Every structure is written in C-alpha cells, then in structure tokens.
Amino acid sequence: MKYLKEYRDPVLARKILDEIRRTVTRPWSIMEVCGGQTHSLVKNGIIDVLPSEITMIHGPGCPVCVTPIHLIDAAIDLAMRPNVILCSFGDMLRVPGSNQNLLEAKAQGADVRILYSPLEAVAIAKDNPTKEVIFFAVGFETTAPANALSLVHAKREGITNYSILASHVLVPPAIKAVINDPLSKIDGFLAAGHVCTIMGNGQYYPLASEYKVPIVVTGFEPIDVIQGILMVVKQLELGTHEVENQYSRIVREEGNKEARAIIEQVFEVSDQVWRGIGEMPSSGYKIQDNFEAFDAVKKFGISVDAPEEKTECISGEIMKGLKKPSQCPHFGKKCTPENPLGAPMVSSEGACAAYYHFSGTSISN
C-alpha cells in the first residue's frame, strides 16, 4: 500500500538509524511537538533504539490535553441543560473537568453524542429545530477549517440553533513558549505535518531564524519520524538552523489556501489559556464578531474564569517537556487510562497514554 507499507519498513528504518549513529557526535535534545509523533516513537520502539546521544522530548502538541479545565466545565454545564445536544469528538469525553467528565454527564442523562465531523452536528441541528446543538470544537490548526466551515454552513442555511464551544490552539506560539522557558534545553524540533498541511511552513521560518533552532516538518509513520530526527541531527552537527520539510509528499510550502481562507473568514487570533501551562498571547483562535451568533460562550453567557488546577497532575511539566510521564509519582498507579488524573493519560495523542500503552514495544513488531 503506497505511503503506508513503505513508511513502516523495518529494514529501511534500521538503515536510517545507522546513519543517525554515524552522524551524531555529541548529545542533542529534540522535541517532537505533536502527540501523534510521540505515539509513533513509543509504539514502534524508536525511543529505545536511538543512540544514547539523542534525547527525544515530547511537547505540548496534544489539543485535547491542553484544553483548559474551564471549557471542559462549560461543556459539561451546557450538556446538562434541558433541550441541549452536546456533540464532541470521542477523545474529549473522558477528559477530567473540575469535578467530572462528559462521559459521567452522559451517564447522568445528558444528551452527549460522539461525532467524526462538526458538519454532522449541523445536520443534527437542522433535524432537531427545538434543540440547541453545540459542538465542542477542540483542536490545533488542523481541525479549524472543518469547525469554521460548520458555522459558514449553518449561517448560510439559516440554522440558528447551532453553535460551537471553541478551544483552538496554535502550534508556533507553543514552540516559542517552550524555547523561552528558562528550564527548557531543546536543540531542535520536529513539527507536525498535519498542521503544516493546512498552514504551510512559513510560520516556522521566523522561529528557526530568531532562536537558531532547526525545525523539520514530519509525518507520523515510523520512517517519517526517524528521517526527521536524522535531518535535525545533520543540521545540529553542521550548526545550521533551517526549516525543512520531510513530509513533502503531503505538505506544500503554502499549505492549503482554501482551508486557510475559511479559517480567516470565521476565526481571528487571540490569547488562549492552555491547560497545565497557562495563558499564552496570540496562541489560539476565537470566533469573529460576524459569527458571534454561533459562539456558545456568548450565546449562553458562559463564565470563562479558570478554576485552580489539581496539583497532583504534572501535565504542564510533561507537555512542556520538563518531565517524562514515568517521573510522575502517580503514573500507572493512581493515574491510569481508566482513572486519569489529567488529559495526557486519556487522549489518543497524550504522552502519558503513549508511554502507558506502548513503552517497551519494538520497531519490528
């Protein structure tokens, strides 16, 4: 199968790993920004076979993990209201809020539905005119076009009982925040290919230039990630700091112009609170005023005050790459996928979930 089997070839993987070993001469720390890359590294045993000079550090690129608690609480509050249908991607249902999660709210009678697309939620709103249908719109730049398109469709068709609870965060400000953290010791970055498929590579050039760090855009298959590591290592050994595109079979320099246009039609850049990290300037999207009728925060008068987070979960330190999941005293004990203390143990892109499920697996499996 093209672009699948070829990028899981263990023989090719070993050849690239051998080249990494021949190239590296000193210790380097490389951050894979996206949780999908973390899962590929851990699930395929890549972490365990890299040369000892290379330390892979997981980053904050899990949108479910960084969705702030106050928006989880808001989603639960909305779901529990009469005549409300709360729609969401499945990952969000078990993310802990202040007191409970959406799955528990569903068990208490809330009409919470798992969907694969916000456009399904628009159709549900059209079919249920006496209900308020709210889509919990979470994600990085990758999911923003579909969420924006759902508002365009609803507005065009005059569907007034549809809105979204938006929690969109942006990758470049997160990278900048990691670099600026005085405790951070990152030498290079693997950037997420699916984000660049939408936004292109241009947003990374200022970061690479200003902070003198190599940034390589990669896919998520084993070969993608290993090749990306080799490309970063080569730059580090040469002392260069360029933006390179390993994922050129998918990512174009300018990204997807149509998708970017629909984002710009509906959203605008704003400050955003990241769970476990705090507020970062210009690090998210908010709904523009011309679509405010579809903004659940404004439509339902939701409070956006952030509650105090539980101190026993160290998700912030994990997502900033300061600690590994295994360094949490509750990892695999008090905190498991069945009883998570924080979102990184729940999400399919969460670092804690990756290490819990896949640590010790092999690239040849």
N, C-alpha and C positions, 0 to 999 in steps of 0.2 A: 504494500500500500504506500503510495507516494507520500512523502513528508511525514510518515509515521514510523514504519519499519526502519527506514534509513536513519532516522534520528534516535533509534534505540539499539543501534548495532554495538554490541559489547566489544567486538574486535576493533572497530574504529575508535570507540571510547578509550580503550587501552593505549592506542597509538597516540591520541591527543594527550592523555595523562603522561605518557613517556616524554612527550615534547615539553610539557609543563615542567617535569622533573629536570630535564636538561637545561631549561631556560632559567629557572629560579635560582638565585644565588644568595638571597637574604630573606628575612621574614617580611611578609606583607599581610595586611588585613583588608579583606574585600567584603563589602556589604552587598548582599542580594536584597534589593529593595522590596521585591514583591513576595508575598507569602506563597504564591504558586511556584516560584523558583526555590524557596525553602523546601517545599514538599518534594520537589524533584530531586534536590540534593540529598535529602534524608531518605526518601523512599527508595531511591536507586543506589544507596550506599556510597554516593560520591564523596560525601563528607569524610568517610572512613578511609578512602584510598588516595586522597590528595596528599602531596608531600607535606611534611611537618612544618615547612616554612610558611605555608598558606593557611591563614585562619579565615574561615567564612563566618560572617556576622549577619544575622537576619535583621531586616529593617522594618519600618512601620507600614509596609505596603499591604495591609490587610484591612480593607474598608469596613468589614464587619467588626473587626477588633477595635477600631478607633472611633466607631460611632459613639458619641457621648451618652452617658447614662441618662441625662435629662430628656434626650429624644427617645430612648427606649421607654422611659417612664411615660412620655407623652403618647407614644404609640399604644401602650397598654391602656392608658386613660381613655383614649379615643375608642379603642376596641371594646371597652366595657360599656360604652354609651349605647342607649337604645337606638335602633334603626341605623346602626353603623356596620359596614362590612370593611374590615381592615385586611388589606392584601399585602403580601410580602414575599420576598424570596425566602426559601426554606432555611437558609443559614441564620436568619435573624430570630427565629422562633425560640431558640434556647439560650440566647444571649442574656445574661442576668441584668435586670434593672436594679433599682434600689431595693425592692422587696420581692419581686417575682419576675417571670419572663412571659413572653407572649403565649407560649405553649400552655403555661399554667392558666393564663387568662382564658384561653380557648377551652380548657377543661372546666372552667367556671361558667361557661355559656357564651363567651364572646364569639362573634362570627369572624374568625380569623382564617384566611384562605391562603394557601401556598400557590404562587403563580410563577411562571417562567418568563413573563413579559408584562410590563405595565400596560401594553395595549390590550391584554386580556382584562385588566381592571377597568379600562374604558368601556369595553363591551359589557362587563357586568353592571356598570353604572347605567348604561343605556337600557339594559334589560330589567333593571330594578329602580325605576324612577322615584319610588318613595323611600329609598335608602340613600344614605350618604356613603359613597365608596371612596376609601382613602388608600392610596398605595404608598407603602413605606419605601421611599426612593433612596436607597443607600448605594454608595459606590465611589470609585475614582472616575477619572475622565471616561473610562471605558463604558460605563452604563449611563452616563449623562445624555447621550444622544437619544436613546430609546425613552428615557424618562421625559426629556424635553418634547419629543415627538408626541407622547401621550397627551400632553397639555395642548399642543397645537391641534391634534385631532378632536379633543373634547371641545375646544373653543370653536373650531370650525363647524362642528355638528350641533352646537348649542347644548351640550350636556353640562348642566350646571351642578349636578350632584356628584361630581368627581373632583378630587384634589389629591395632592401628594404631600407627604411629610418628608421633606428633602434633607438628606445628610450626605452631601457630596464634598469630597476632599480631593486635593490636588497633590501630585507627586513632587514636582520641583521644590515647592516650599518645604516639604518634609525632608528632602535631601539637604537643603540649605540649613534647616534647623539641626539636623544630625551633625553636619560639618561644624557648625558654630558651637555645639555643645563642648564645653571645655574638657569633658571626660571622654569625648569621642576620639578614637585613633584610627580612623578609616583612611586607607590609602587609595582605594578605587571603588567603583560602583558598577553593579550590574543593574541596568534599568529595565523596566518591564515592557516587553514587546507589545502586549495588548493595548497599553496606554498610548504608546507611540504609534500604533496602527491608527488611532484616532487623531492624535495631536501632532504627529511628526516628531522630528528630532531637534527642531530649532530651539525649544525651550531649555535644552541641556547645554548648549554652547556657552552661554554666559557663566553657568556654574563651573564647567570644566576650565574655562579661562580664568575666572576670578579666583577659584580655590586651587587651581593647578592639580586637579584630580582627573584621571582617566574615567570615562563613563562609556560602557559598552551596552548597547541595547540587545537583549537576547530573547529567544523564545523560551519554552518551558520543558521541552523534551531533554533527556539526558545529554545528548550531543550538543544541543543548543547551549546549555549551561556550561558544560566543560569547555567548549570552544570560546565562550565568553570569558571564562576565567583565564584561558591561555592568552586571549587578546589583551586583557587587563594586565596580566603579568608581563607580557612583552613591553607594553608601554611603561610600566613601572621600572623595569630593568633598564630601559633606554632613557628614562627621565622625561617622557613626553606626557601630555595631558590633553588628549583629543576625545571627541565623541565619535564612536564607531558603531556601525550597525551590523551585528551578527545575524539579525533576523530579517535580512534583506528580501527573503522570499515572500514576506508579508508586509513589512514596514516600508513605507515610502517617505522620502525626506519631508514632504509637505503634509504627510498624514492623509486623512480623509476629509477633503474640503467640504463635502456635503454634510458630514456629521458635525464638523466644527461650526458650520453655518447654523445648524439647528440649535446647537448649544448656545451660540451667541444670540440667537433670537429669543431664547427663553430665560437663560441664566446670566448672572453677572458675578464677577469675582468678589469675594467678601472674606472677612475674618471668620475663622472657624475654630470651634473647640474640638480637640482630639482627645478621646478617652485615654487616660493614663499619661498624657503629655501636656495637656492644657491648651490655651488659645494660641493660635499662630496667625499672624497677619497674612491676609490675602491668600489663604490656604484652602478655600472652599468656594462653592457656588451657592448663591441664593437666587430665588425666583425674582425676576424683574417685575416692576410695578404693573406693566401691561398684562401680566398674567397672575396678578395677586388674587384674583377670584378663585384660583386653583391652588393657592398656598394654604395648606391646612393650618399652619401656625396662625395666620391672620384670620382665616375663616372661622376658626373655633376658639380664638383668643387664648392660645396655649401659652403658658408660662415657660420661658426659656432659661430660668435660673438653674444653674448646675448644682446638684447636690454634692456633698462631700463623698469622695470615693472610698471604698473599703481598703484599708491599708494592708491587709493580708495578701492581696493580689499584687504582684510586682509587674503587671503587664506593661506599665510605662517603661520600666527599665529594660524589659525584654524587647519591646518594639523599637526602642532607641539603640538596641544592640549592646547595651551595657552589661547584660547578663544573659546566660543561656537558660532555657526552661529548667534544666536539671539543677540549676543553682537556686531555684525556688524551693523553700522547705516543704511546701505543700504539693509539689509536683508529683502526680501519680499516687498521692496519699489522700489528703483532704480534697485535692483538686483533680478530678478525672472528667472525661467527656460526659459521664452520666451525672456528675455532680460538680459542674465547673464553678470556680470562684470568679473567673473572668473570661472574656470573649476569646482570647488566643487558644483556649482549650476546646472551644466549641466550633469555631469557623473551619471550613474546609481549607482555608488559607492561613489558619493560625499556626504560629511557630510551635506552641505547646502541643497542639494536636498532632503536628507532624512528628515531633520527637516522641510523643507518647505511642503513636500507632506504628511508626516505621523505623525507629532507631535500631540499628543492628542488621538491617536488610542489606542485600548485596546487589551490585550493579548487574550481575549476571543472572539474577532471578527473573 
